[in-house]
Amino acid sequence: SPQRGDSGLFDLLVMLIAVAIVMMLGFAYLRPARQRAKQINCVNLQKQIGLSFRLWSLDNGDKMPAQVSTNNGGTMELVSSGLVYPHFLVMSNELGTPAILRCFSDFKSTAAKNFSLLRDSNISYFVVPEADEAIPELWLAGDRNVATNNITLKPGLFTMPANQLMGWTSQLHSNMGNICLADGSVQQYSSVKLQQSATNALRAYQVATT
């Protein structure tokens, strides 16, 4: 009968609406979960990078690549170029693969197939040439979506600025980010925590070098 047909159509419409609501709720739940998974993956990548720096330093008098002359396998004379890839390139044995230099959230870079092809465009992280294992508060590396005074930094090396406002952009981790400290540990910071970490790093550096 017409009434039975209308009832069946109404039941189908209700079911479709219910399915749509469930799917919307599911996507809303999965989106932050996927973002969180990418952040955790980035933390793990930076832990591997921090470990690689420490392993390299063990074979080079407890010094980081930027503290060792190129004549001895380091990158000291290359710091002025502003390029970041040479500082990872000298650690190819410790890193194992250039794939760990690209964060899954970084859609502006592509992973290098091998170290001979490695360039800055294949790297999601900056390196701080002043990093020293003896000053664990110093930054060693970190996500490239960092900004000073609301100006996004260029990819590559990062010299710790004095008396500047630090923060994250939304390019990688939704205004969050990760910093690998000179002791090899990796910290996940909001912009507020990033500013505090930068202040602590500068203070520790000034105390150690004066």
Backbone bond lengths (Angstrom), bond angles and torsions (degrees), N, CA, C in turn:
res aa  C-N    CA-C-N  psi(-1)  N-CA   C-N-CA  omega(-1)  CA-C   N-CA-C  phi
1 S - - - 1.453 - - 1.519 109.54 -
2 P 1.363 120.13 161.72 1.462 122.77 179.54 1.514 112.30 -59.10
3 Q 1.383 116.65 -37.51 1.448 118.55 -178.53 1.516 111.57 -65.40
4 R 1.374 115.99 -40.43 1.446 119.82 -179.69 1.519 110.25 -65.52
5 G 1.344 117.38 -38.69 1.463 121.48 178.49 1.512 111.40 -65.56
6 D 1.327 117.50 -41.81 1.467 121.07 177.73 1.520 110.67 -63.22
7 S 1.348 116.25 -38.31 1.463 120.28 179.73 1.523 111.14 -65.21
8 G 1.350 114.97 -40.52 1.467 119.03 179.48 1.524 111.33 -65.62
9 L 1.329 116.94 -39.15 1.462 121.24 178.56 1.521 110.81 -66.34
10 F 1.331 115.32 -38.85 1.472 119.99 178.70 1.525 110.63 -65.37
11 D 1.349 116.04 -42.55 1.471 120.32 179.24 1.523 110.52 -62.47
12 L 1.343 116.72 -39.67 1.459 120.88 179.35 1.526 110.74 -65.52
13 L 1.336 115.20 -40.87 1.462 119.43 179.69 1.527 110.49 -64.57
14 V 1.323 117.35 -42.33 1.463 121.47 178.36 1.529 110.29 -61.71
15 M 1.331 116.00 -42.09 1.460 120.40 -179.78 1.527 110.95 -63.61
16 L 1.342 116.98 -42.86 1.460 121.12 -179.89 1.528 111.03 -64.27
17 I 1.339 116.01 -40.25 1.458 119.84 178.18 1.527 110.13 -64.29
18 A 1.328 116.46 -42.19 1.471 120.69 179.51 1.521 110.85 -62.39
19 V 1.344 116.42 -43.25 1.467 120.72 178.66 1.527 110.21 -62.33
20 A 1.339 116.70 -41.95 1.464 120.71 179.94 1.526 111.14 -62.70
21 I 1.339 116.73 -41.44 1.466 120.44 179.11 1.518 110.81 -64.38
22 V 1.328 116.10 -43.31 1.469 120.12 179.15 1.528 110.59 -61.76
23 M 1.330 116.80 -41.91 1.460 120.74 179.99 1.524 110.87 -65.50
24 M 1.338 116.89 -41.38 1.462 120.21 178.83 1.527 111.09 -62.98
25 L 1.329 115.77 -42.84 1.464 119.59 178.43 1.521 111.00 -65.24
26 G 1.341 115.44 -38.24 1.463 120.02 178.86 1.507 111.87 -63.87
27 F 1.332 117.35 -44.64 1.464 121.18 178.78 1.522 110.73 -64.46
28 A 1.347 116.16 -39.85 1.466 119.86 179.52 1.523 110.94 -63.62
29 Y 1.335 116.62 -33.51 1.462 120.70 179.13 1.525 111.36 -77.33
30 L 1.326 116.25 -38.96 1.462 120.11 -175.27 1.524 112.67 -74.77
31 R 1.340 117.81 -29.12 1.462 120.08 -177.02 1.525 112.08 -59.46
32 P 1.348 119.12 -53.89 1.471 117.62 177.31 1.520 112.94 -65.44
33 A 1.335 117.38 -29.19 1.468 120.27 178.00 1.522 110.48 -65.94
34 R 1.335 115.96 -41.74 1.474 119.57 178.02 1.523 110.15 -66.04
35 Q 1.328 116.33 -40.96 1.460 119.89 179.10 1.518 110.49 -62.97
36 R 1.333 116.31 -41.69 1.462 121.07 178.66 1.523 110.67 -63.01
37 A 1.339 116.56 -39.88 1.464 120.71 179.66 1.529 110.72 -63.57
38 K 1.338 116.87 -38.94 1.459 120.57 178.19 1.519 110.88 -66.16
39 Q 1.329 117.12 -38.82 1.463 120.79 178.64 1.520 110.78 -64.61
40 I 1.336 116.33 -41.75 1.464 120.37 178.41 1.519 110.39 -64.13
41 N 1.341 116.42 -40.67 1.456 120.27 177.54 1.520 111.00 -61.44
42 C 1.337 116.46 -40.63 1.464 120.82 179.58 1.525 110.57 -65.26
43 V 1.335 116.89 -39.10 1.469 120.55 176.30 1.519 110.12 -59.83
44 N 1.322 116.63 -44.42 1.468 120.39 -179.80 1.524 111.79 -64.25
45 L 1.334 116.61 -39.14 1.461 119.96 177.64 1.525 110.65 -62.71
46 Q 1.326 116.47 -43.73 1.462 119.08 -179.29 1.531 111.68 -69.27
47 K 1.320 117.64 -29.47 1.464 119.93 174.69 1.536 110.01 -64.26
48 Q 1.331 116.17 -39.74 1.463 119.69 176.67 1.524 110.71 -65.60
49 I 1.335 116.10 -39.03 1.463 119.86 177.98 1.525 110.44 -64.96
50 G 1.338 116.57 -45.35 1.464 120.17 178.15 1.514 111.69 -59.87
51 L 1.336 117.24 -41.68 1.458 121.13 178.11 1.521 110.79 -63.99
52 S 1.329 117.08 -38.25 1.471 120.98 179.29 1.527 111.19 -63.66
53 F 1.332 116.22 -41.98 1.463 119.74 176.69 1.530 110.65 -60.52
54 R 1.327 116.41 -43.25 1.457 119.91 -177.39 1.532 111.21 -68.39
55 L 1.315 117.07 -39.55 1.465 120.34 177.42 1.530 110.52 -63.84
56 W 1.335 116.04 -40.86 1.462 120.07 178.78 1.527 110.24 -63.98
57 S 1.322 115.81 -41.62 1.462 119.42 -178.13 1.530 111.68 -65.99
58 L 1.328 117.64 -32.61 1.466 121.02 178.63 1.524 111.48 -60.76
59 D 1.324 115.71 -31.93 1.462 120.40 179.22 1.521 112.92 -90.02
60 N 1.332 116.50 0.17 1.464 119.87 -175.29 1.529 111.64 -135.20
61 G 1.318 115.13 47.92 1.465 120.20 174.59 1.504 114.65 62.95
62 D 1.354 117.59 32.95 1.476 122.35 179.85 1.524 112.35 60.72
63 K 1.304 116.62 31.66 1.463 121.58 178.29 1.524 110.14 -116.82
64 M 1.329 115.04 148.59 1.453 121.83 176.76 1.534 109.44 -80.78
65 P 1.340 117.67 161.33 1.471 119.95 -177.88 1.524 114.29 -51.16
66 A 1.341 118.26 -40.36 1.466 120.93 -177.42 1.522 112.52 -70.59
67 Q 1.328 117.34 -11.54 1.463 121.84 178.89 1.522 112.04 -96.33
68 V 1.319 116.87 -1.52 1.464 121.89 -176.92 1.525 109.45 -117.87
69 S 1.326 116.52 135.34 1.466 121.59 -179.08 1.527 110.91 -62.84
70 T 1.324 114.85 150.64 1.463 119.43 175.48 1.533 111.44 -61.74
71 N 1.327 117.01 -26.47 1.469 120.25 177.37 1.526 111.75 -63.96
72 N 1.356 115.45 -22.61 1.462 120.68 -179.94 1.528 112.43 -111.49
73 G 1.326 115.60 19.59 1.462 119.94 176.05 1.504 115.56 91.44
74 G 1.348 117.73 4.92 1.452 121.00 179.30 1.516 112.96 -95.11
75 T 1.338 115.74 -158.86 1.472 120.33 -176.29 1.522 112.68 -133.60
76 M 1.316 117.77 16.89 1.464 121.18 -173.58 1.522 112.60 -51.87
77 E 1.312 117.98 -47.99 1.465 121.69 -176.76 1.527 112.67 -74.10
78 L 1.329 117.18 -8.89 1.468 120.91 -178.36 1.526 112.51 -96.20
79 V 1.329 116.84 -5.10 1.464 120.19 -178.50 1.522 111.45 -60.04
80 S 1.332 116.80 -39.93 1.469 120.68 -177.03 1.520 112.94 -63.83
81 S 1.329 118.31 -18.76 1.468 120.89 -179.97 1.522 111.76 -71.03
82 G 1.344 116.71 -23.58 1.460 120.41 -178.20 1.514 114.13 79.55
83 L 1.321 117.04 -3.48 1.466 120.81 179.91 1.523 109.97 -79.13
84 V 1.328 116.05 146.62 1.456 119.48 -178.64 1.524 112.50 -100.52
85 Y 1.344 117.51 -29.46 1.464 118.50 -172.00 1.531 114.44 -61.88
86 P 1.369 120.34 -32.41 1.467 117.87 179.07 1.524 113.38 -60.47
87 H 1.327 117.01 -29.53 1.462 121.14 -177.53 1.533 111.49 -74.36
88 F 1.324 116.01 -24.09 1.457 120.08 172.53 1.528 111.21 -88.74
89 L 1.310 115.35 -32.09 1.467 119.95 -176.71 1.529 111.52 -61.73
90 V 1.329 117.16 -39.28 1.468 119.42 -179.49 1.525 111.39 -68.69
91 M 1.337 117.03 -13.77 1.459 121.07 179.09 1.529 111.91 -105.17
92 S 1.309 117.59 23.92 1.467 120.64 -176.25 1.529 112.52 -56.33
93 N 1.320 117.30 -38.70 1.466 119.76 179.61 1.521 111.66 -65.69
94 E 1.331 116.17 -39.77 1.459 120.45 -179.54 1.531 111.63 -73.09
95 L 1.319 116.98 -38.88 1.467 121.16 -179.05 1.524 111.69 -71.53
96 G 1.315 116.41 -38.12 1.460 120.74 179.09 1.511 113.82 85.86
97 T 1.326 117.32 -48.12 1.466 122.07 -179.61 1.521 109.75 -146.19
98 P 1.340 117.89 141.91 1.472 119.88 177.71 1.522 112.93 -72.90
99 A 1.324 117.11 -8.91 1.465 120.37 -177.76 1.525 111.73 -63.51
100 I 1.332 118.28 -28.14 1.461 119.83 -177.92 1.522 112.33 -75.26
101 L 1.329 117.32 -3.85 1.459 121.35 179.63 1.519 112.43 -89.40
102 R 1.323 117.16 1.03 1.465 121.20 178.57 1.524 110.29 -120.43
103 C 1.326 115.62 123.49 1.456 122.05 176.34 1.531 109.86 -76.52
104 F 1.327 117.38 141.84 1.463 121.25 179.87 1.521 112.55 -63.23
105 S 1.327 117.46 -21.40 1.469 120.97 179.74 1.523 112.39 -87.00
106 D 1.321 116.93 -3.83 1.462 121.27 -176.05 1.526 109.92 -93.65
107 F 1.327 115.64 96.19 1.462 120.38 -177.42 1.530 112.68 -86.86
108 K 1.335 116.54 -2.80 1.459 119.91 178.30 1.524 112.54 -93.28
109 S 1.311 117.05 -5.19 1.459 120.24 179.49 1.522 109.97 -124.06
110 T 1.307 115.75 160.58 1.461 122.32 177.05 1.517 108.30 -127.31
111 A 1.306 116.58 144.39 1.457 120.67 -179.42 1.527 110.26 -71.01
112 A 1.331 116.46 136.73 1.464 120.71 176.63 1.523 109.22 -73.46
113 K 1.320 116.52 142.39 1.464 120.76 -179.75 1.522 111.53 -72.75
114 N 1.320 116.47 -30.72 1.462 120.63 176.54 1.528 108.08 -155.22
115 F 1.324 116.23 170.04 1.458 120.07 -174.61 1.531 112.89 -69.12
116 S 1.311 117.89 -24.64 1.466 119.50 179.12 1.521 111.18 -68.03
117 L 1.332 117.30 -20.91 1.468 122.22 179.64 1.524 112.55 -100.22
118 L 1.328 117.62 0.84 1.461 121.60 -174.78 1.519 112.08 -65.83
119 R 1.332 115.41 129.44 1.463 123.32 175.94 1.522 108.51 -139.82
120 D 1.316 117.12 173.36 1.468 120.49 -179.71 1.527 112.25 -59.24
121 S 1.328 117.40 -30.46 1.465 121.75 -179.02 1.525 112.40 -68.41
122 N 1.316 117.44 -9.91 1.471 122.18 179.00 1.522 112.38 -100.37
123 I 1.342 117.35 7.09 1.465 120.78 -170.74 1.528 110.71 -124.36
124 S 1.317 116.00 132.95 1.467 122.03 -179.11 1.522 113.19 -97.18
125 Y 1.323 117.40 0.79 1.456 120.46 -170.58 1.520 112.35 -126.35
126 F 1.339 114.92 148.81 1.464 119.78 172.96 1.524 108.63 -94.05
127 V 1.323 116.72 165.02 1.464 123.32 175.72 1.522 107.95 -128.29
128 V 1.324 116.97 139.02 1.456 122.59 177.58 1.532 108.60 -100.32
129 P 1.343 118.45 110.72 1.471 120.28 -175.85 1.520 114.22 -64.75
130 E 1.352 118.06 -22.82 1.462 120.42 -179.56 1.526 113.22 -78.46
131 A 1.330 117.11 -5.89 1.463 120.67 -175.87 1.526 111.44 -55.09
132 D 1.330 114.73 136.85 1.460 121.10 -177.11 1.529 107.85 -143.47
133 E 1.315 116.67 127.83 1.459 120.35 -179.02 1.524 112.24 -58.14
134 A 1.314 116.59 -27.04 1.462 120.67 -178.67 1.528 111.81 -72.34
135 I 1.341 117.01 -13.14 1.471 121.18 179.19 1.530 106.87 -122.53
136 P 1.325 118.34 82.41 1.467 121.57 -171.80 1.523 114.70 -61.28
137 E 1.337 118.61 -21.14 1.472 120.42 -179.97 1.526 112.74 -73.72
138 L 1.327 116.68 -17.77 1.465 119.40 -178.36 1.522 111.14 -66.66
139 W 1.320 115.31 150.00 1.460 120.50 173.10 1.521 109.12 -77.41
140 L 1.313 115.39 141.22 1.460 121.88 175.07 1.524 110.93 -106.88
141 A 1.311 115.76 -44.88 1.470 121.85 179.96 1.525 108.21 -156.94
142 G 1.323 116.57 172.41 1.455 119.43 179.20 1.508 112.57 -179.86
143 D 1.327 115.47 171.47 1.467 120.98 177.44 1.523 110.20 -60.52
144 R 1.315 115.70 140.64 1.463 119.90 -173.70 1.532 113.19 -75.98
145 N 1.346 118.53 -6.72 1.464 119.84 -177.54 1.526 111.94 -85.75
146 V 1.323 115.19 44.72 1.458 120.59 178.41 1.527 108.99 -101.17
147 A 1.325 116.54 147.27 1.463 121.03 -177.81 1.513 109.91 -133.38
148 T 1.320 116.18 148.29 1.460 121.50 173.15 1.525 108.29 -118.27
149 N 1.345 115.32 129.92 1.469 120.45 -177.01 1.530 111.39 52.10
150 N 1.353 114.98 40.02 1.470 123.49 178.37 1.517 113.66 65.76
151 I 1.317 117.73 16.39 1.464 121.84 176.67 1.523 108.20 -110.41
152 T 1.328 116.48 120.31 1.459 120.82 -178.58 1.524 110.25 -66.31
153 L 1.304 115.61 132.87 1.456 120.10 179.64 1.514 111.15 -73.05
154 K 1.317 115.62 153.19 1.447 120.17 173.39 1.524 109.03 -74.70
155 P 1.334 118.17 144.72 1.462 119.41 177.45 1.526 110.79 -59.84
156 G 1.313 116.32 148.50 1.462 119.53 176.92 1.509 111.65 130.88
157 L 1.327 115.88 -143.03 1.454 120.34 178.21 1.525 110.19 -74.35
158 F 1.300 115.40 155.76 1.461 120.49 -178.30 1.519 108.47 -137.74
159 T 1.320 116.68 111.05 1.458 121.63 175.07 1.515 108.77 -89.62
160 M 1.324 116.73 125.46 1.457 121.57 -176.29 1.529 110.87 -57.12
161 P 1.335 117.61 117.20 1.464 119.93 179.75 1.523 111.77 -82.82
162 A 1.321 116.72 152.51 1.468 121.08 178.03 1.528 110.05 -100.32
163 N 1.339 115.27 139.58 1.473 121.63 173.11 1.527 112.85 56.56
164 Q 1.334 116.42 44.65 1.449 120.36 176.14 1.524 109.77 -128.17
165 L 1.331 115.30 149.95 1.458 121.27 -179.36 1.524 109.50 -77.64
166 M 1.331 116.29 122.62 1.453 121.18 -178.60 1.525 109.91 -102.91
167 G 1.316 116.50 147.48 1.459 120.67 177.09 1.512 111.11 -168.90
168 W 1.329 115.28 173.19 1.459 121.27 178.57 1.528 110.26 -104.24
169 T 1.315 116.52 149.06 1.457 121.47 169.24 1.531 107.92 -93.61
170 S 1.307 116.91 177.90 1.472 121.37 -178.46 1.523 112.25 -92.63
171 Q 1.324 118.43 11.95 1.464 120.90 -172.08 1.521 114.13 -66.76
172 L 1.332 118.56 -34.23 1.461 119.92 -173.99 1.523 113.23 -116.27
173 H 1.327 117.50 -55.55 1.460 119.91 -170.18 1.523 113.11 -127.39
174 S 1.311 117.26 42.52 1.469 121.59 175.14 1.524 112.59 50.34
175 N 1.332 114.19 60.08 1.470 121.53 176.94 1.530 113.12 62.93
176 M 1.308 115.34 26.54 1.462 122.35 171.38 1.530 106.47 -125.77
177 G 1.320 116.03 173.53 1.455 118.65 177.57 1.513 111.98 -173.72
178 N 1.329 115.22 172.26 1.458 121.76 -177.46 1.522 110.08 -121.99
179 I 1.321 114.75 141.00 1.457 121.93 177.21 1.519 109.10 -124.23
180 C 1.325 116.56 129.04 1.457 122.26 173.77 1.528 107.29 -95.19
181 L 1.318 116.46 118.67 1.449 121.65 -178.22 1.532 110.94 -83.92
182 A 1.325 115.32 168.41 1.463 120.51 -174.78 1.522 113.15 -64.66
183 D 1.340 117.12 -19.15 1.461 119.69 177.49 1.524 112.21 -86.61
184 G 1.348 116.93 2.44 1.461 121.69 177.97 1.514 114.49 92.89
185 S 1.323 118.23 -9.21 1.465 120.51 178.30 1.526 110.24 -76.32
186 V 1.325 115.64 154.72 1.465 121.12 -179.42 1.523 108.74 -119.76
187 Q 1.323 115.92 128.80 1.455 121.89 -178.26 1.527 109.82 -117.24
188 Q 1.344 115.84 136.99 1.462 121.17 177.52 1.524 107.41 -98.98
189 Y 1.338 115.92 120.63 1.460 120.98 -171.47 1.522 112.05 -121.45
190 S 1.323 114.72 145.65 1.460 121.47 161.44 1.525 106.50 -81.37
191 S 1.331 117.65 175.93 1.464 119.83 179.25 1.525 111.19 -63.56
192 V 1.343 116.95 -35.59 1.466 120.53 179.27 1.524 109.90 -65.42
193 K 1.316 117.46 -46.64 1.465 121.74 179.47 1.530 111.15 -66.75
194 L 1.331 116.22 -33.05 1.465 120.17 177.61 1.518 110.20 -62.57
195 Q 1.349 116.48 -43.51 1.465 121.17 178.52 1.522 110.54 -61.48
196 Q 1.314 116.78 -42.92 1.460 120.67 179.19 1.518 111.31 -63.47
197 S 1.342 116.05 -41.85 1.461 120.73 179.26 1.523 111.14 -64.47
198 A 1.331 117.14 -40.61 1.466 120.95 178.65 1.525 110.90 -63.52
199 T 1.327 116.61 -40.86 1.462 120.98 178.38 1.526 110.81 -63.48
200 N 1.320 116.52 -43.99 1.464 120.92 178.49 1.524 111.61 -64.17
201 A 1.330 116.40 -39.42 1.464 120.88 -179.24 1.520 110.75 -65.46
202 L 1.328 116.83 -44.43 1.465 120.50 179.67 1.523 111.45 -65.19
203 R 1.324 116.05 -40.21 1.468 119.71 179.94 1.530 110.16 -64.92
204 A 1.325 116.86 -43.57 1.466 120.44 178.99 1.517 111.88 -64.34
205 Y 1.346 115.93 -38.32 1.470 120.03 179.53 1.527 110.91 -66.31
206 Q 1.326 115.99 -42.40 1.461 120.09 -179.93 1.526 111.37 -65.07
207 V 1.315 117.18 -39.66 1.470 121.05 178.97 1.527 110.21 -65.93
208 A 1.324 116.77 -40.34 1.460 120.58 -176.67 1.519 113.63 -75.05
209 T 1.322 117.03 -21.74 1.479 119.41 -174.48 1.516 112.81 -111.18
210 T 1.335 118.40 8.75 1.460 120.39 178.39 1.527 110.75 -120.53
